[in-house]
Amino acid sequence: MKSRNPRLALAAAAIAAATIASACSTGTQGVAVPAPGHESANTTTEPRSTTKQPPKTSVSNSGGLAKLDPCDALTPAGKSQLGLTGEGVPDDLGSGRSCVWKQRVQEDLYHYGITLYDKSGLKDLPDDLNKRELPPINGREAVQIPSLVGGSCSVNVAVTEKSNAMALVVAGANRAKACELALSLAEAFEPQLP
């Protein structure tokens, strides 16, 4: 179909290009998810087709974490415990390797993400984060990072001095629920960590 207004088509293309360019990150840890009320029309949890890339780090630096696919970090029992169905969607953003699941809860769309950081330990997390120490998870050091605004929360679990795994949950606007679920997600995938 031909556009009746070439300026409108050009503006739409420029906005799309700017949006795609701004989605790339090089230094921020986390899983990019849409803000509540701005979800994509595609809310399935079907995995996208990807080719496997070789690990980004050597096994010695990451304690074997480089061998773990983030979409395999959550067992069927772990997914069932959290009420998740379907396969996770791989998502490589920034310096981590991620996998994301979506869950419809009443009127909200919850996002669950596991991100593995092969070259970044808990001590490498930025100082300006709202970090709170947690009791160890199965003997591993852990910190909780609730968002300052909105309903997201992460729990980062130490793997080695230079690697960690993050559980991130966005639960609509409910930060307390997000923190509860992020802890449950971290506890569910921790046994899979090397």
N, CA, C and O atoms as a DFTB+ gen file, in Angstrom:
776 C
 N C O
     1  1       0.842      -1.167       0.000
     2  2       0.000       0.000       0.000
     3  2       0.893       1.237       0.000
     4  3       1.845       1.327       0.775
     5  1       0.586       2.163      -0.852
     6  2       1.374       3.374      -0.994
     7  2       0.929       4.415       0.030
     8  3      -0.268       4.612       0.239
     9  1       1.903       5.087       0.674
    10  2       1.579       6.113       1.656
    11  2       1.090       7.374       0.958
    12  3       1.667       7.806      -0.041
    13  1       0.038       7.953       1.482
    14  2      -0.502       9.182       0.910
    15  2       0.291      10.396       1.355
    16  3       0.266      11.431       0.690
    17  1       0.988      10.281       2.465
    18  2       1.752      11.396       2.990
    19  2       3.205      10.956       3.185
    20  3       3.529      10.330       4.194
    21  1       4.086      11.280       2.222
    22  2       5.474      10.831       2.336
    23  2       6.174      11.361       3.577
    24  3       7.046      10.680       4.117
    25  1       5.820      12.564       4.052
    26  2       6.443      13.099       5.276
    27  2       6.093      12.243       6.474
    28  3       6.950      11.988       7.320
    29  1       4.838      11.790       6.564
    30  2       4.403      10.952       7.671
    31  2       5.158       9.622       7.644
    32  3       5.606       9.133       8.681
    33  1       5.292       9.047       6.454
    34  2       6.024       7.786       6.329
    35  2       7.482       7.965       6.732
    36  3       8.037       7.108       7.421
    37  1       8.113       9.062       6.316
    38  2       9.500       9.338       6.667
    39  2       9.648       9.556       8.173
    40  3      10.605       9.070       8.775
    41  1       8.706      10.284       8.787
    42  2       8.745      10.519      10.232
    43  2       8.585       9.212      10.997
    44  3       9.278       8.981      11.987
    45  1       7.676       8.360      10.542
    46  2       7.477       7.064      11.204
    47  2       8.743       6.223      11.111
    48  3       9.124       5.565      12.078
    49  1       9.395       6.242       9.951
    50  2      10.637       5.486       9.784
    51  2      11.730       6.037      10.699
    52  3      12.494       5.264      11.277
    53  1      11.815       7.349      10.837
    54  2      12.829       7.961      11.701
    55  2      12.578       7.602      13.167
    56  3      13.519       7.315      13.907
    57  1      11.310       7.617      13.586
    58  2      10.969       7.265      14.978
    59  2      11.312       5.802      15.229
    60  3      11.864       5.464      16.276
    61  1      10.988       4.934      14.275
    62  2      11.303       3.512      14.437
    63  2      12.808       3.299      14.541
    64  3      13.268       2.521      15.376
    65  1      13.578       3.985      13.698
    66  2      15.033       3.850      13.745
    67  2      15.589       4.351      15.069
    68  3      16.480       3.724      15.641
    69  1      15.077       5.468      15.564
    70  2      15.543       6.015      16.841
    71  2      15.193       5.082      17.988
    72  3      15.984       4.908      18.915
    73  1      14.010       4.482      17.929
    74  2      13.592       3.555      18.971
    75  2      14.494       2.333      18.992
    76  3      14.915       1.885      20.058
    77  1      14.792       1.792      17.817
    78  2      15.667       0.622      17.751
    79  2      17.054       0.982      18.241
    80  3      17.652       0.223      19.003
    81  1      17.577       2.116      17.824
    82  2      18.922       2.528      18.246
    83  2      18.997       2.746      19.742
    84  3      20.000       2.401      20.367
    85  1      17.947       3.316      20.332
    86  2      17.988       3.588      21.772
    87  2      17.807       2.336      22.603
    88  3      18.100       2.346      23.798
    89  1      17.331       1.252      21.999
    90  2      17.135       0.019      22.746
    91  2      18.447      -0.703      23.007
    92  3      18.500      -1.588      23.861
    93  1      19.503      -0.346      22.291
    94  2      20.790      -1.000      22.490
    95  2      21.475      -0.415      23.710
    96  3      21.436       0.792      23.949
    97  1      22.108      -1.300      24.483
    98  2      22.760      -0.856      25.699
    99  2      24.118      -1.518      25.792
   100  3      24.302      -2.651      25.347
   101  1      25.061      -0.807      26.369
   102  2      26.378      -1.406      26.550
   103  2      26.769      -1.520      28.006
   104  3      27.706      -2.257      28.314
   105  1      26.105      -0.834      28.919
   106  2      26.592      -0.870      30.278
   107  2      25.552      -1.077      31.354
   108  3      25.921      -1.170      32.525
   109  1      24.301      -1.154      31.036
   110  2      23.280      -1.279      32.049
   111  2      22.853      -2.723      32.179
   112  3      22.484      -3.357      31.190
   113  1      22.901      -3.256      33.408
   114  2      22.447      -4.610      33.616
   115  2      20.943      -4.608      33.715
   116  3      20.351      -3.665      34.241
   117  1      20.323      -5.654      33.215
   118  2      18.891      -5.802      33.358
   119  2      18.259      -6.349      32.102
   120  3      18.942      -6.609      31.112
   121  1      16.972      -6.520      32.143
   122  2      16.195      -7.030      31.032
   123  2      15.252      -5.939      30.599
   124  3      14.472      -5.433      31.405
   125  1      15.313      -5.573      29.345
   126  2      14.428      -4.534      28.838
   127  2      13.033      -5.109      28.702
   128  3      12.832      -6.116      28.023
   129  1      12.072      -4.471      29.348
   130  2      10.671      -4.871      29.228
   131  2       9.840      -3.619      29.049
   132  3      10.214      -2.552      29.536
   133  1       8.698      -3.733      28.346
   134  2       7.865      -2.561      28.163
   135  2       7.285      -2.082      29.492
   136  3       7.070      -2.879      30.405
   137  1       7.040      -0.805      29.591
   138  2       6.405      -0.243      30.779
   139  2       4.977      -0.740      30.855
   140  3       4.380      -1.031      29.819
   141  1       4.401      -0.848      32.064
   142  2       3.017      -1.278      32.178
   143  2       2.125      -0.400      31.294
   144  3       2.255       0.824      31.264
   145  1       1.220      -1.066      30.579
   146  2       0.317      -0.346      29.695
   147  2       0.885      -0.125      28.311
   148  3       0.190       0.401      27.441
   149  1       2.151      -0.518      28.077
   150  2       2.787      -0.327      26.776
   151  2       3.303      -1.650      26.229
   152  3       4.305      -1.672      25.514
   153  1       2.630      -2.759      26.556
   154  2       3.068      -4.060      26.107
   155  2       2.905      -4.178      24.601
   156  3       2.051      -3.538      23.989
   157  1       3.730      -4.995      24.043
   158  2       3.653      -5.311      22.625
   159  2       2.384      -6.096      22.352
   160  3       1.846      -6.749      23.247
   161  1       1.913      -6.036      21.137
   162  2       0.741      -6.811      20.763
   163  2       1.050      -8.294      20.842
   164  3       0.135      -9.096      21.032
   165  1       2.300      -8.683      20.703
   166  2       2.716     -10.071      20.783
   167  2       3.114     -10.388      22.216
   168  3       4.224     -10.056      22.633
   169  1       2.239     -11.017      22.968
   170  2       2.522     -11.327      24.366
   171  2       2.683     -12.822      24.569
   172  3       2.505     -13.312      25.684
   173  1       3.016     -13.557      23.518
   174  2       3.232     -14.985      23.669
   175  2       4.589     -15.228      24.287
   176  3       5.447     -14.346      24.327
   177  1       4.760     -16.433      24.763
   178  2       6.049     -16.802      25.317
   179  2       6.754     -17.780      24.392
   180  3       7.603     -18.548      24.844
   181  1       6.423     -17.768      23.115
   182  2       7.070     -18.641      22.159
   183  2       8.505     -18.184      21.943
   184  3       8.754     -16.988      21.796
   185  1       9.451     -19.117      21.923
   186  2      10.842     -18.718      21.715
   187  2      11.054     -18.254      20.285
   188  3      10.441     -18.770      19.350
   189  1      11.938     -17.265      20.130
   190  2      12.276     -16.827      18.792
   191  2      13.399     -17.716      18.275
   192  3      14.124     -18.338      19.051
   193  1      13.525     -17.763      17.006
   194  2      14.568     -18.570      16.398
   195  2      15.902     -17.843      16.527
   196  3      16.049     -16.708      16.076
   197  1      16.861     -18.506      17.144
   198  2      18.190     -17.915      17.286
   199  2      19.229     -18.986      17.006
   200  3      18.949     -20.181      17.098
   201  1      20.397     -18.556      16.672
   202  2      21.502     -19.483      16.546
   203  2      22.348     -19.360      17.794
   204  3      22.522     -18.271      18.341
   205  1      22.864     -20.469      18.230
   206  2      23.684     -20.459      19.440
   207  2      25.006     -19.772      19.156
   208  3      25.658     -20.053      18.150
   209  1      25.396     -18.874      20.041
   210  2      26.677     -18.184      19.945
   211  2      27.631     -18.857      20.918
   212  3      27.190     -19.389      21.936
   213  1      28.923     -18.848      20.634
   214  2      29.869     -19.411      21.591
   215  2      29.886     -18.570      22.864
   216  3      29.574     -17.380      22.820
   217  1      30.242     -19.166      23.984
   218  2      30.286     -18.409      25.230
   219  2      31.176     -17.187      25.096
   220  3      32.174     -17.197      24.376
   221  1      30.785     -16.116      25.818
   222  2      31.513     -14.857      25.745
   223  2      32.753     -14.841      26.627
   224  3      33.625     -13.990      26.456
   225  1      32.838     -15.785      27.577
   226  2      33.985     -15.804      28.486
   227  2      34.481     -17.224      28.641
   228  3      33.820     -18.184      28.246
   229  1      35.644     -17.331      29.218
   230  2      36.164     -18.662      29.486
   231  2      35.508     -19.209      30.743
   232  3      35.022     -18.457      31.587
   233  1      35.504     -20.517      30.852
   234  2      34.893     -21.169      31.995
   235  2      35.584     -20.754      33.290
   236  3      34.921     -20.619      34.318
   237  1      36.898     -20.550      33.265
   238  2      37.626     -20.220      34.488
   239  2      37.207     -18.873      35.073
   240  3      37.193     -18.722      36.294
   241  1      36.865     -17.890      34.236
   242  2      36.458     -16.582      34.748
   243  2      35.043     -16.588      35.311
   244  3      34.744     -15.839      36.241
   245  1      34.182     -17.414      34.766
   246  2      32.781     -17.362      35.158
   247  2      32.353     -18.545      36.005
   248  3      31.177     -18.660      36.347
   249  1      33.283     -19.430      36.352
   250  2      32.938     -20.569      37.180
   251  2      32.005     -21.538      36.476
   252  3      31.239     -22.236      37.141
   253  1      32.045     -21.602      35.149
   254  2      31.174     -22.485      34.399
   255  2      29.872     -21.840      33.977
   256  3      29.081     -22.468      33.273
   257  1      29.626     -20.615      34.382
   258  2      28.373     -19.930      34.050
   259  2      28.217     -19.764      32.543
   260  3      27.097     -19.772      32.034
   261  1      29.328     -19.613      31.826
   262  2      29.274     -19.420      30.378
   263  2      28.658     -20.616      29.671
   264  3      28.153     -20.476      28.557
   265  1      28.689     -21.782      30.290
   266  2      28.097     -22.983      29.691
   267  2      26.580     -23.036      29.847
   268  3      25.920     -23.799      29.141
   269  1      26.020     -22.251      30.743
   270  2      24.588     -22.312      31.046
   271  2      23.793     -21.378      30.145
   272  3      24.106     -20.191      30.048
   273  1      22.779     -21.903      29.493
   274  2      21.849     -21.097      28.708
   275  2      20.809     -20.546      29.681
   276  3      20.203     -21.321      30.420
   277  1      20.584     -19.226      29.704
   278  2      19.626     -18.678      30.674
   279  2      18.220     -19.251      30.525
   280  3      17.473     -19.292      31.503
   281  1      17.843     -19.691      29.333
   282  2      16.512     -20.279      29.143
   283  2      16.425     -21.689      29.714
   284  3      15.328     -22.214      29.907
   285  1      17.591     -22.313      29.991
   286  2      17.608     -23.636      30.608
   287  2      17.806     -23.555      32.123
   288  3      17.786     -24.580      32.804
   289  1      17.995     -22.354      32.651
   290  2      18.254     -22.199      34.079
   291  2      17.017     -22.466      34.933
   292  3      17.130     -22.743      36.127
   293  1      15.857     -22.386      34.330
   294  2      14.605     -22.620      35.057
   295  2      14.046     -23.975      34.630
   296  3      13.657     -24.158      33.477
   297  1      14.010     -24.908      35.552
   298  2      13.518     -26.257      35.259
   299  2      12.001     -26.246      35.101
   300  3      11.353     -25.273      35.486
   301  1      11.424     -27.303      34.547
   302  2       9.959     -27.392      34.474
   303  2       9.309     -27.245      35.855
   304  3       8.264     -26.608      35.987
   305  1       9.929     -27.834      36.879
   306  2       9.376     -27.701      38.239
   307  2       9.432     -26.250      38.711
   308  3       8.500     -25.767      39.354
   309  1      10.527     -25.555      38.391
   310  2      10.651     -24.143      38.760
   311  2       9.616     -23.289      38.054
   312  3       9.009     -22.407      38.662
   313  1       9.412     -23.555      36.755
   314  2       8.384     -22.811      36.008
   315  2       7.005     -23.073      36.591
   316  3       6.203     -22.150      36.735
   317  1       6.731     -24.309      36.921
   318  2       5.438     -24.666      37.503
   319  2       5.224     -23.963      38.840
   320  3       4.136     -23.456      39.113
   321  1       6.260     -23.934      39.669
   322  2       6.193     -23.272      40.978
   323  2       5.829     -21.784      40.822
   324  3       5.112     -21.225      41.652
   325  1       6.329     -21.156      39.757
   326  2       6.071     -19.728      39.518
   327  2       4.817     -19.488      38.680
   328  3       4.412     -18.341      38.491
   329  1       4.198     -20.560      38.175
   330  2       3.010     -20.412      37.344
   331  2       3.326     -20.014      35.910
   332  3       2.463     -19.486      35.209
   333  1       4.561     -20.264      35.466
   334  2       4.959     -19.915      34.105
   335  2       4.719     -21.099      33.181
   336  3       4.920     -22.252      33.561
   337  1       4.291     -20.798      31.975
   338  2       4.103     -21.830      30.970
   339  2       4.871     -21.427      29.722
   340  3       5.198     -20.256      29.532
   341  1       5.150     -22.384      28.893
   342  2       5.838     -22.087      27.645
   343  2       7.325     -21.915      27.836
   344  3       7.854     -21.969      28.946
   345  1       7.978     -21.705      26.709
   346  2       9.422     -21.527      26.693
   347  2       9.771     -20.057      26.894
   348  3       8.995     -19.170      26.542
   349  1      10.926     -19.816      27.454
   350  2      11.414     -18.453      27.582
   351  2      11.932     -17.956      26.242
   352  3      12.237     -18.741      25.344
   353  1      12.026     -16.642      26.128
   354  2      12.504     -16.007      24.899
   355  2      13.914     -15.473      25.150
   356  3      14.102     -14.608      26.005
   357  1      14.913     -15.985      24.407
   358  2      16.285     -15.491      24.579
   359  2      16.367     -14.000      24.257
   360  3      15.681     -13.500      23.365
   361  1      17.216     -13.309      25.001
   362  2      17.361     -11.869      24.804
   363  2      18.747     -11.462      25.280
   364  3      19.014     -11.462      26.482
   365  1      19.622     -11.118      24.361
   366  2      20.980     -10.711      24.715
   367  2      21.072      -9.201      24.661
   368  3      21.180      -8.616      23.583
   369  1      21.028      -8.568      25.825
   370  2      21.125      -7.116      25.926
   371  2      22.279      -6.750      26.828
   372  3      22.524      -7.409      27.839
   373  1      22.976      -5.712      26.467
   374  2      24.070      -5.250      27.310
   375  2      25.117      -6.331      27.480
   376  3      25.449      -7.031      26.524
   377  1      25.637      -6.474      28.680
   378  2      26.724      -7.417      28.926
   379  2      26.238      -8.769      29.419
   380  3      27.053      -9.635      29.738
   381  1      24.931      -8.970      29.489
   382  2      24.399     -10.227      29.985
   383  2      23.656     -11.020      28.922
   384  3      23.261     -10.493      27.882
   385  1      23.478     -12.306      29.218
   386  2      22.679     -13.198      28.377
   387  2      21.390     -13.463      29.121
   388  3      21.419     -13.929      30.260
   389  1      20.241     -13.169      28.491
   390  2      18.963     -13.199      29.193
   391  2      17.953     -14.138      28.569
   392  3      18.081     -14.552      27.417
   393  1      16.951     -14.458      29.358
   394  2      15.784     -15.191      28.895
   395  2      14.585     -14.597      29.627
   396  3      14.649     -14.337      30.829
   397  1      13.488     -14.384      28.896
   398  2      12.318     -13.706      29.459
   399  2      11.064     -14.560      29.266
   400  3      10.854     -15.156      28.210
   401  1      10.246     -14.603      30.306
   402  2       8.934     -15.242      30.260
   403  2       7.898     -14.180      30.591
   404  3       8.181     -13.235      31.328
   405  1       6.696     -14.336      30.044
   406  2       5.599     -13.412      30.352
   407  2       4.444     -14.196      30.956
   408  3       4.217     -15.361      30.631
   409  1       3.721     -13.517      31.848
   410  2       2.593     -14.150      32.526
   411  2       1.494     -13.101      32.712
   412  3       1.731     -12.029      33.268
   413  1       0.310     -13.422      32.246
   414  2      -0.833     -12.530      32.435
   415  2      -1.401     -12.791      33.822
   416  3      -1.761     -13.923      34.144
   417  1      -1.483     -11.741      34.653
   418  2      -2.038     -11.831      36.001
   419  2      -3.123     -10.766      36.092
   420  3      -2.843      -9.571      36.180
   421  1      -4.350     -11.225      36.068
   422  2      -5.507     -10.337      36.034
   423  2      -5.334      -9.327      34.903
   424  3      -5.313      -9.720      33.737
   425  1      -5.214      -8.069      35.208
   426  2      -5.113      -7.054      34.158
   427  2      -3.669      -6.666      33.837
   428  3      -3.427      -5.842      32.955
   429  1      -2.713      -7.260      34.551
   430  2      -1.311      -6.917      34.347
   431  2      -0.583      -8.011      33.577
   432  3      -0.991      -9.173      33.576
   433  1       0.488      -7.617      32.932
   434  2       1.384      -8.558      32.283
   435  2       2.688      -8.538      33.075
   436  3       3.393      -7.529      33.098
   437  1       3.005      -9.662      33.727
   438  2       4.233      -9.771      34.497
   439  2       5.341     -10.279      33.572
   440  3       5.103     -11.101      32.686
   441  1       6.542      -9.778      33.794
   442  2       7.722     -10.212      33.048
   443  2       8.715     -10.808      34.039
   444  3       9.030     -10.204      35.065
   445  1       9.199     -11.997      33.716
   446  2      10.211     -12.685      34.514
   447  2      11.452     -12.800      33.644
   448  3      11.363     -13.242      32.498
   449  1      12.592     -12.415      34.165
   450  2      13.812     -12.525      33.387
   451  2      14.953     -13.101      34.197
   452  3      15.111     -12.806      35.382
   453  1      15.745     -13.929      33.534
   454  2      16.985     -14.441      34.105
   455  2      18.099     -13.911      33.220
   456  3      18.090     -14.115      32.006
   457  1      19.066     -13.225      33.839
   458  2      20.210     -12.715      33.093
   459  2      21.480     -13.238      33.749
   460  3      21.656     -13.148      34.964
   461  1      22.357     -13.783      32.922
   462  2      23.634     -14.322      33.396
   463  2      24.749     -13.372      32.986
   464  3      24.897     -13.044      31.809
   465  1      25.524     -12.936      33.956
   466  2      26.647     -12.018      33.725
   467  2      27.951     -12.779      33.922
   468  3      28.377     -13.025      35.050
   469  1      28.576     -13.146      32.814
   470  2      29.800     -13.942      32.844
   471  2      31.012     -13.159      33.335
   472  3      31.968     -13.756      33.831
   473  1      30.991     -11.828      33.206
   474  2      32.167     -11.005      33.533
   475  2      31.866      -9.939      34.586
   476  3      32.594      -8.951      34.682
   477  1      30.831     -10.119      35.357
   478  2      30.441      -9.089      36.314
   479  2      29.940      -9.732      37.601
   480  3      28.913     -10.411      37.604
   481  1      30.671      -9.516      38.694
   482  2      30.266     -10.045      39.985
   483  2      29.391      -9.052      40.741
   484  3      29.133      -7.949      40.260
   485  1      28.942      -9.446      41.916
   486  2      28.100      -8.556      42.725
   487  2      28.833      -7.272      43.094
   488  3      28.214      -6.212      43.181
   489  1      30.135      -7.354      43.309
   490  2      30.908      -6.157      43.658
   491  2      31.027      -5.180      42.493
   492  3      31.389      -4.020      42.687
   493  1      30.721      -5.651      41.278
   494  2      30.777      -4.801      40.095
   495  2      29.466      -4.045      39.847
   496  3      29.391      -3.222      38.936
   497  1      28.441      -4.320      40.649
   498  2      27.181      -3.595      40.489
   499  2      27.402      -2.126      40.845
   500  3      28.137      -1.826      41.786
   501  1      26.782      -1.214      40.113
   502  2      26.973       0.212      40.399
   503  2      26.584       0.575      41.834
   504  3      25.622       0.042      42.388
   505  1      27.352       1.491      42.418
   506  2      27.120       1.904      43.802
   507  2      25.808       2.661      43.984
   508  3      25.258       2.679      45.086
   509  1      25.298       3.287      42.924
   510  2      24.106       4.120      43.070
   511  2      22.798       3.325      43.010
   512  3      21.719       3.917      43.041
   513  1      22.879       1.999      42.926
   514  2      21.663       1.180      42.936
   515  2      21.123       1.085      44.355
   516  3      21.864       1.242      45.325
   517  1      19.849       0.832      44.464
   518  2      19.152       0.695      45.739
   519  2      19.340      -0.740      46.266
   520  3      18.364      -1.464      46.462
   521  1      20.604      -1.144      46.493
   522  2      20.924      -2.525      46.867
   523  2      20.602      -2.804      48.328
   524  3      20.845      -1.981      49.211
   525  1      20.048      -3.992      48.553
   526  2      19.774      -4.471      49.904
   527  2      20.300      -5.893      50.016
   528  3      19.943      -6.761      49.219
   529  1      21.148      -6.125      51.006
   530  2      21.676      -7.477      51.189
   531  2      20.555      -8.404      51.627
   532  3      19.690      -8.029      52.419
   533  1      20.587      -9.613      51.102
   534  2      19.632     -10.653      51.466
   535  2      20.373     -11.760      52.199
   536  3      21.595     -11.869      52.091
   537  1      19.640     -12.582      52.945
   538  2      20.295     -13.786      53.478
   539  2      20.791     -14.628      52.300
   540  3      20.197     -14.581      51.223
   541  1      21.855     -15.389      52.485
   542  2      22.365     -16.204      51.377
   543  2      21.287     -17.128      50.819
   544  3      20.426     -17.623      51.546
   545  1      21.359     -17.344      49.511
   546  2      20.464     -18.290      48.841
   547  2      21.269     -19.553      48.597
   548  3      22.149     -19.583      47.737
   549  1      20.966     -20.585      49.352
   550  2      21.682     -21.859      49.277
   551  2      23.191     -21.642      49.398
   552  3      23.977     -22.258      48.679
   553  1      23.581     -20.756      50.317
   554  2      24.996     -20.495      50.578
   555  2      25.632     -19.451      49.679
   556  3      26.819     -19.158      49.829
   557  1      24.875     -18.881      48.748
   558  2      25.423     -17.881      47.828
   559  2      25.015     -16.481      48.270
   560  3      23.874     -16.249      48.671
   561  1      25.964     -15.556      48.188
   562  2      25.673     -14.154      48.486
   563  2      24.601     -13.653      47.523
   564  3      24.611     -14.006      46.344
   565  1      23.670     -12.825      48.024
   566  2      22.581     -12.311      47.188
   567  2      22.225     -10.889      47.607
   568  3      22.299     -10.538      48.785
   569  1      21.840     -10.086      46.634
   570  2      21.358      -8.731      46.901
   571  2      20.047      -8.521      46.148
   572  3      19.829      -9.059      45.063
   573  1      19.198      -7.728      46.760
   574  2      17.922      -7.335      46.148
   575  2      18.048      -5.889      45.696
   576  3      18.621      -5.054      46.396
   577  1      17.500      -5.599      44.505
   578  2      17.534      -4.237      43.994
   579  2      16.126      -3.839      43.549
   580  3      15.761      -4.031      42.389
   581  1      15.334      -3.282      44.475
   582  2      14.000      -2.816      44.083
   583  2      14.119      -1.527      43.271
   584  3      15.005      -0.706      43.508
   585  1      13.229      -1.372      42.328
   586  2      13.238      -0.141      41.540
   587  2      12.837       1.023      42.423
   588  3      12.121       0.848      43.408
   589  1      13.293       2.192      42.075
   590  2      12.893       3.386      42.816
   591  2      11.498       3.834      42.411
   592  3      10.782       4.459      43.194
   593  1      11.120       3.510      41.181
   594  2       9.807       3.869      40.645
   595  2       9.263       2.652      39.905
   596  3      10.022       1.946      39.241
   597  1       7.983       2.401      40.008
   598  2       7.381       1.305      39.253
   599  2       7.452      -0.016      39.982
   600  3       7.884      -0.089      41.132
   601  1       7.021      -1.059      39.296
   602  2       6.881      -2.366      39.914
   603  2       7.899      -3.376      39.463
   604  3       7.537      -4.473      39.038
   605  1       9.170      -3.032      39.546
   606  2      10.188      -4.016      39.191
   607  2      11.162      -4.208      40.345
   608  3      11.339      -3.339      41.198
   609  1      11.786      -5.383      40.336
   610  2      12.732      -5.723      41.394
   611  2      13.628      -6.831      40.872
   612  3      13.179      -7.701      40.125
   613  1      14.891      -6.799      41.263
   614  2      15.788      -7.885      40.888
   615  2      16.463      -8.457      42.126
   616  3      16.610      -7.794      43.153
   617  1      16.863      -9.701      41.987
   618  2      17.692     -10.373      42.983
   619  2      18.892     -10.912      42.224
   620  3      18.749     -11.724      41.310
   621  1      20.075     -10.455      42.611
   622  2      21.312     -10.904      41.985
   623  2      21.990     -11.887      42.924
   624  3      22.113     -11.639      44.123
   625  1      22.432     -13.014      42.357
   626  2      23.038     -14.099      43.119
   627  2      24.481     -14.283      42.645
   628  3      24.733     -14.393      41.446
   629  1      25.417     -14.315      43.577
   630  2      26.828     -14.507      43.231
   631  2      27.046     -15.920      42.707
   632  3      26.514     -16.889      43.248
   633  1      27.838     -16.017      41.645
   634  2      28.287     -17.312      41.141
   635  2      29.775     -17.445      41.471
   636  3      30.199     -18.425      42.083
   637  1      30.557     -16.451      41.058
   638  2      31.966     -16.347      41.445
   639  2      32.207     -14.878      41.789
   640  3      31.278     -14.070      41.777
   641  1      33.441     -14.547      42.091
   642  2      33.813     -13.155      42.351
   643  2      33.526     -12.275      41.129
   644  3      33.228     -11.089      41.268
   645  1      33.618     -12.868      39.929
   646  2      33.475     -12.113      38.680
   647  2      32.294     -12.560      37.827
   648  3      32.293     -12.328      36.618
   649  1      31.291     -13.192      38.423
   650  2      30.086     -13.550      37.669
   651  2      28.890     -13.599      38.621
   652  3      29.031     -13.886      39.809
   653  1      27.708     -13.309      38.063
   654  2      26.487     -13.371      38.861
   655  2      25.307     -13.662      37.957
   656  3      25.386     -13.544      36.734
   657  1      24.214     -14.044      38.590
   658  2      22.967     -14.318      37.882
   659  2      21.883     -13.443      38.484
   660  3      21.785     -13.315      39.704
   661  1      21.067     -12.840      37.624
   662  2      20.034     -11.923      38.089
   663  2      18.646     -12.461      37.762
   664  3      18.389     -12.928      36.652
   665  1      17.761     -12.386      38.743
   666  2      16.336     -12.647      38.553
   667  2      15.655     -11.285      38.571
   668  3      15.762     -10.548      39.551
   669  1      14.961     -10.952      37.500
   670  2      14.259      -9.669      37.422
   671  2      12.789      -9.934      37.174
   672  3      12.431     -10.732      36.307
   673  1      11.932      -9.262      37.938
   674  2      10.493      -9.380      37.732
   675  2       9.894      -7.987      37.657
   676  3      10.200      -7.117      38.473
   677  1       9.044      -7.792      36.674
   678  2       8.221      -6.593      36.571
   679  2       6.792      -7.058      36.806
   680  3       6.261      -7.864      36.041
   681  1       6.172      -6.550      37.864
   682  2       4.831      -6.987      38.267
   683  2       3.873      -5.804      38.223
   684  3       3.402      -5.335      39.259
   685  1       3.592      -5.329      37.019
   686  2       2.723      -4.168      36.892
   687  2       3.347      -3.006      37.636
   688  3       4.495      -2.647      37.374
   689  1       2.603      -2.409      38.565
   690  2       3.119      -1.303      39.381
   691  2       3.399      -1.747      40.812
   692  3       3.655      -0.908      41.677
   693  1       3.355      -3.057      41.076
   694  2       3.463      -3.591      42.427
   695  2       4.905      -4.023      42.733
   696  3       5.285      -5.168      42.489
   697  1       5.686      -3.100      43.265
   698  2       7.098      -3.360      43.569
   699  2       7.260      -4.458      44.615
   700  3       8.147      -5.301      44.478
   701  1       6.433      -4.473      45.651
   702  2       6.542      -5.491      46.698
   703  2       6.325      -6.887      46.112
   704  3       7.045      -7.826      46.451
   705  1       5.335      -7.018      45.236
   706  2       5.071      -8.307      44.593
   707  2       6.236      -8.686      43.686
   708  3       6.628      -9.851      43.637
   709  1       6.796      -7.705      42.963
   710  2       7.935      -7.964      42.092
   711  2       9.121      -8.492      42.905
   712  3       9.794      -9.427      42.473
   713  1       9.381      -7.909      44.069
   714  2      10.497      -8.363      44.911
   715  2      10.246      -9.777      45.440
   716  3      11.165     -10.595      45.489
   717  1       9.020     -10.060      45.830
   718  2       8.657     -11.401      46.300
   719  2       8.882     -12.434      45.190
   720  3       9.462     -13.495      45.424
   721  1       8.415     -12.109      43.983
   722  2       8.547     -13.028      42.859
   723  2       9.993     -13.149      42.383
   724  3      10.413     -14.232      41.977
   725  1      10.768     -12.052      42.424
   726  2      12.173     -12.106      42.022
   727  2      12.958     -13.035      42.950
   728  3      13.823     -13.783      42.495
   729  1      12.656     -12.986      44.253
   730  2      13.311     -13.891      45.192
   731  2      12.924     -15.336      44.884
   732  3      13.781     -16.219      44.893
   733  1      11.647     -15.585      44.612
   734  2      11.198     -16.941      44.268
   735  2      11.863     -17.429      42.980
   736  3      12.249     -18.593      42.879
   737  1      11.995     -16.533      41.999
   738  2      12.653     -16.886      40.746
   739  2      14.117     -17.229      40.988
   740  3      14.616     -18.222      40.458
   741  1      14.812     -16.414      41.785
   742  2      16.226     -16.684      42.092
   743  2      16.378     -18.018      42.826
   744  3      17.286     -18.793      42.525
   745  1      15.500     -18.282      43.776
   746  2      15.559     -19.553      44.512
   747  2      15.267     -20.733      43.589
   748  3      15.800     -21.825      43.789
   749  1      14.421     -20.518      42.578
   750  2      14.079     -21.600      41.652
   751  2      15.222     -21.935      40.702
   752  3      15.429     -23.106      40.386
   753  1      15.977     -20.925      40.236
   754  2      17.050     -21.225      39.284
   755  2      18.414     -21.429      39.929
   756  3      19.330     -21.923      39.272
   757  1      18.573     -21.063      41.196
   758  2      19.890     -21.164      41.852
   759  2      20.487     -22.572      41.788
   760  3      21.692     -22.693      41.568
   761  1      19.699     -23.646      41.969
   762  2      20.307     -24.985      41.918
   763  2      20.943     -25.316      40.558
   764  3      21.780     -26.216      40.485
   765  1      20.574     -24.624      39.502
   766  2      21.139     -24.871      38.175
   767  2      22.478     -24.164      37.980
   768  3      23.201     -24.465      37.029
   769  1      22.816     -23.230      38.867
   770  2      24.055     -22.480      38.724
   771  2      25.256     -23.345      39.057
   772  3      25.178     -24.201      39.938
   773  1      26.376     -23.131      38.357
   774  2      27.580     -23.922      38.641
   775  2      28.178     -23.571      40.003
   776  3      29.194     -24.143      40.397
